[in-house]
Structure formats: C-alpha cells, structure tokens
Amino acid sequence: MALTNVLLLSQIAGYVIGLILSLCIIVPMSMHQDEFKGHCLLFSHGVWNQDGQLDVAWASRAYCDYVIVVGVLMFLTCSIQIYRLSMFMYKGLDSSFLSAFLEAVGCMMLCGLTVTAAVIVTLGFMTWCQNIVQRFPSCEVAAGQNIDKADNITTSGFYMEIGSTQFGTWAAFATWVGLAVFSTIKVCRYHQLENIQVSMYRERQRLVNESGSPTTQDGRSTPPIDIAH
C-alpha cells in the first residue's frame, strides 16, 4: 500500500506539472500566430531588402498547429488523469493491470509527440533566427522591430513566445518520460503480484493433492503391513 501511495502521488504530481507545461505551449504559440496574422515563423526564411524590410517566404502553419495540438492533447490527458488518480487516492483504490498498461502506452506515445514538437520548435526557431541575425545582433534584439510591413505582423513578443514554447515542449518531454517510468513500474508491479499469486495457487494445489493422497491420509509414508498372515 505504501508503494501504491508513492506511485499515485508521483503520478498526480507529474500530471499537474504536465498540465502547467501544456499551458506554456498553448498560450504563447497561440499568441504568436495571432500577432503574426496566422503565419508561423518556424522554418520561415526570407531576404532583406535595401529598405530594411524582410521579404518572408512563410513556411506551412502546420508546424505551429502541430505544436498547439500536442499542447491541447497534453492538457486534456493531464486533466483527466489528475481527476482519475485523485479519485483512486481518495477511495484508497488503484488502477487495474489493463488500465495501468494502457496508461504506460499512452505516456510513451506522448513522449514521442512532445519530443517531435520540441525538435520542430527548436530547429524551426533556429532557421528563423539565421535570417534575423543577418541584420540584427541577435533574435532577441529584433523583437519589437518593424521588419515586415508587407504582412503587417507584430514582432514585439515573438522571441519570448517561441522561447517559452521551446522550454515548455522540452520540459514536457522530460515530464512524460518520468510519467512513462512510473506507469511502467506499476505494470511491472502488477505482473510480479500476478506471478506470486499464480505460484501460491500452484503450491496450495500441490499441498492439497499431497494431503489427499492414500499414503498420507493415516499419517504414514508407507502402506501398513498385514500381520494376519
């Protein structure tokens, strides 16, 4: 029971962290797309004009949309799991072997989704900044500068927004790795308990069979000798 409580508390804490990190992904990325008029700077590139404006070849907004979808999926999963595990803790119960196995599989899938989102944000932001540093000392300095009048975008907060998203995705990946480990430990524990129960059942059956055999019913290991002859 003590191990069960520790695992449940660890999982609840992990899902709370995941819920907070999902907001660190959804909110800044949504703000970025709003300020960039639906465009996504990830993997976008361009050429600087003589008047100091950047002619941008916008990449597909699917990159930003994917990151937002992963954040929403994280938010929903963490919300459901926090409520579910809190009920288990309140009632003094625990999940079944099947639900623990499905939970472990789900955590591993979210590990893959979040690490993909983290790589997309990191590499996409690096591609954008490679164009920015051709004119400015750094991407951070370019934030707030009117660098694209043609698209009427607002660049005041792109560095903070994408930076927050990058932190959120990598931290979320680390969190889901931890949750996957906790879920796997729970599955292994259930498997171990099942093996113990099977072994105890077999041993009990063996003892019952031995106690019911003719050679042990009267407390002797060999048949009685007939002395009448």
C-alpha positions as CSV (number, residue, x, y, z in Angstrom):
1,M,0.0,0.0,0.0
2,A,2.9,2.3,0.8
3,L,4.4,1.8,-2.7
4,T,1.0,2.3,-4.3
5,N,0.5,5.6,-2.5
6,V,4.0,6.8,-3.5
7,L,3.4,5.9,-7.2
8,L,0.0,7.6,-7.1
9,L,1.3,10.7,-5.6
10,S,4.2,10.8,-8.0
11,Q,1.9,10.3,-11.0
12,I,-0.5,13.0,-9.8
13,A,2.4,15.5,-9.3
14,G,3.7,14.6,-12.8
15,Y,0.3,15.2,-14.4
16,V,0.0,18.5,-12.5
17,I,3.3,19.6,-13.9
18,G,2.3,18.4,-17.4
19,L,-0.9,20.4,-17.1
20,I,1.0,23.6,-16.3
21,L,3.5,22.9,-19.1
22,S,0.7,22.4,-21.6
23,L,-0.4,26.0,-21.0
24,C,3.2,27.1,-21.5
25,I,2.9,25.6,-25.0
26,I,-0.7,26.5,-26.0
27,V,-0.8,30.1,-24.8
28,P,2.5,31.6,-26.3
29,M,2.1,29.7,-29.5
30,S,-1.5,30.9,-30.0
31,M,-0.4,34.5,-29.2
32,H,2.4,34.2,-31.7
33,Q,0.1,33.1,-34.5
34,D,-2.3,35.9,-33.6
35,E,0.4,38.5,-33.7
36,F,1.8,37.1,-37.0
37,K,-1.6,37.2,-38.6
38,G,-1.9,33.4,-38.9
39,H,1.7,32.9,-40.2
40,C,4.2,30.6,-38.4
41,L,7.8,31.7,-38.2
42,L,9.0,28.1,-37.6
43,F,11.2,27.2,-40.6
44,S,10.3,30.5,-42.3
45,H,13.1,32.4,-44.1
46,G,13.5,35.4,-46.2
47,V,15.7,38.0,-47.9
48,W,16.4,41.5,-46.5
49,N,15.6,44.4,-48.8
50,Q,17.5,47.7,-49.1
51,D,14.9,49.5,-47.0
52,G,15.4,47.1,-44.1
53,Q,12.4,45.0,-44.7
54,L,12.3,41.2,-44.7
55,D,10.6,39.5,-47.7
56,V,9.5,36.4,-45.9
57,A,8.8,33.1,-47.5
58,W,6.4,31.7,-44.9
59,A,6.6,28.1,-44.1
60,S,3.5,26.0,-43.5
61,R,1.5,26.9,-40.5
62,A,1.1,23.2,-39.8
63,Y,4.3,23.3,-37.8
64,C,2.7,25.7,-35.3
65,D,-0.7,23.9,-35.5
66,Y,1.0,20.6,-34.6
67,V,2.7,22.1,-31.5
68,I,-0.7,23.6,-30.4
69,V,-2.5,20.3,-30.9
70,V,0.2,18.5,-28.8
71,G,-0.3,21.1,-26.1
72,V,-4.1,20.6,-26.2
73,L,-3.8,16.8,-26.1
74,M,-1.5,17.2,-23.1
75,F,-3.9,19.5,-21.3
76,L,-6.9,17.1,-21.8
77,T,-4.9,14.0,-20.8
78,C,-3.4,15.6,-17.7
79,S,-6.8,16.9,-16.6
80,I,-8.5,13.5,-17.0
81,Q,-5.6,11.7,-15.2
82,I,-5.5,14.1,-12.3
83,Y,-9.2,13.6,-11.6
84,R,-9.0,9.9,-12.1
85,L,-6.0,9.3,-9.9
86,S,-7.2,11.7,-7.3
87,M,-10.4,9.6,-7.0
88,F,-8.3,6.4,-6.6
89,M,-6.3,8.1,-3.9
90,Y,-9.5,9.3,-2.1
91,K,-11.1,5.9,-2.2
92,G,-7.9,4.0,-1.3
93,L,-8.0,2.1,-4.6
94,D,-5.7,1.7,-7.5
95,S,-6.0,1.1,-11.3
96,S,-6.2,-2.4,-12.8
97,F,-3.5,-4.1,-14.7
98,L,-5.1,-3.2,-18.1
99,S,-5.6,0.5,-17.3
100,A,-2.0,0.7,-16.0
101,F,-0.7,-0.9,-19.2
102,L,-2.8,1.5,-21.4
103,E,-1.6,4.4,-19.3
104,A,2.1,3.3,-19.9
105,V,1.5,3.0,-23.6
106,G,-0.2,6.5,-23.7
107,C,2.7,8.1,-21.8
108,M,5.2,6.6,-24.3
109,M,3.1,7.9,-27.2
110,L,3.0,11.4,-25.7
111,C,6.8,11.2,-25.2
112,G,7.1,10.7,-28.9
113,L,4.7,13.6,-29.7
114,T,6.3,16.0,-27.3
115,V,9.9,15.3,-28.4
116,T,8.8,15.8,-32.0
117,A,7.2,19.1,-31.1
118,A,10.3,20.2,-29.2
119,V,12.6,19.4,-32.2
120,I,10.2,21.2,-34.6
121,V,10.2,24.3,-32.4
122,T,14.0,24.3,-31.8
123,L,15.0,23.7,-35.4
124,G,12.3,26.0,-36.8
125,F,13.3,28.8,-34.5
126,M,16.9,28.4,-35.4
127,T,16.0,28.7,-39.1
128,W,14.2,32.0,-38.5
129,C,16.9,33.4,-36.4
130,Q,19.5,32.6,-39.0
131,N,17.8,35.2,-41.2
132,I,17.3,37.7,-38.4
133,V,21.0,37.8,-37.3
134,Q,22.0,38.8,-40.8
135,R,20.8,42.3,-39.8
136,F,20.5,42.3,-36.0
137,P,23.0,41.1,-33.4
138,S,20.5,38.5,-32.1
139,C,16.9,37.4,-32.4
140,E,16.1,39.0,-29.1
141,V,17.2,42.4,-30.3
142,A,14.9,42.1,-33.4
143,A,11.8,41.6,-31.2
144,G,9.7,44.7,-31.4
145,Q,11.3,45.9,-34.6
146,N,9.1,46.6,-37.7
147,I,10.8,44.2,-40.0
148,D,7.8,43.1,-42.2
149,K,5.4,45.9,-43.1
150,A,4.0,44.0,-46.1
151,D,2.5,41.3,-43.9
152,N,1.6,43.7,-41.1
153,I,2.9,41.4,-38.4
154,T,3.7,42.3,-34.8
155,T,7.1,41.1,-33.7
156,S,7.1,42.6,-30.2
157,G,6.9,39.3,-28.4
158,F,8.0,36.5,-30.8
159,Y,11.3,35.8,-29.0
160,M,9.6,35.4,-25.6
161,E,6.7,33.4,-27.1
162,I,8.7,30.9,-29.0
163,G,11.3,30.7,-26.2
164,S,8.5,29.8,-23.8
165,T,7.1,27.3,-26.2
166,Q,10.6,25.7,-26.6
167,F,11.0,25.5,-22.9
168,G,7.5,24.0,-22.4
169,T,8.0,21.3,-25.1
170,W,11.4,20.1,-23.8
171,A,10.2,20.2,-20.1
172,A,7.0,18.4,-21.2
173,F,9.1,15.7,-22.8
174,A,11.1,15.2,-19.6
175,T,7.8,15.0,-17.6
176,W,6.3,12.4,-19.9
177,V,9.4,10.3,-19.7
178,G,9.0,10.4,-15.9
179,L,5.3,9.5,-16.1
180,A,6.1,6.7,-18.5
181,V,8.6,5.3,-16.0
182,F,6.1,5.5,-13.2
183,S,3.5,3.7,-15.3
184,T,6.0,1.0,-16.3
185,I,6.9,0.4,-12.7
186,K,3.2,0.0,-11.8
187,V,2.8,-2.5,-14.7
188,C,5.8,-4.5,-13.6
189,R,4.5,-4.5,-10.0
190,Y,1.2,-5.9,-11.2
191,H,2.9,-8.5,-13.2
192,Q,5.1,-9.5,-10.2
193,L,2.0,-9.8,-8.0
194,E,0.3,-11.9,-10.6
195,N,3.2,-14.3,-10.7
196,I,3.2,-14.5,-6.9
197,Q,-0.5,-15.3,-6.9
198,V,0.0,-18.0,-9.5
199,S,2.9,-19.5,-7.6
200,M,0.9,-19.5,-4.4
201,Y,-2.1,-21.2,-6.1
202,R,0.1,-23.9,-7.5
203,E,1.7,-24.5,-4.2
204,R,-1.7,-24.7,-2.5
205,Q,-2.9,-27.2,-5.1
206,R,0.2,-29.3,-4.5
207,L,-0.3,-29.3,-0.8
208,V,-4.0,-30.2,-1.2
209,N,-3.1,-33.1,-3.5
210,E,-0.4,-34.4,-1.2
211,S,-2.7,-34.2,1.8
212,G,-5.4,-36.2,0.0
213,S,-3.2,-39.0,-1.3
214,P,-3.6,-42.5,0.2
215,T,0.0,-42.6,1.6
216,T,-0.6,-39.6,3.8
217,Q,-4.2,-39.9,4.9
218,D,-3.3,-42.0,8.0
219,G,0.0,-40.2,8.7
220,R,2.3,-43.0,7.4
221,S,4.6,-42.7,4.4
222,T,4.3,-46.5,3.5
223,P,1.3,-48.8,3.4
224,P,0.5,-50.8,6.6
225,I,1.8,-54.4,6.8
226,D,-0.8,-57.1,7.1
227,I,0.3,-59.3,10.1
228,A,-2.6,-61.8,9.9
229,H,-0.6,-63.9,7.6
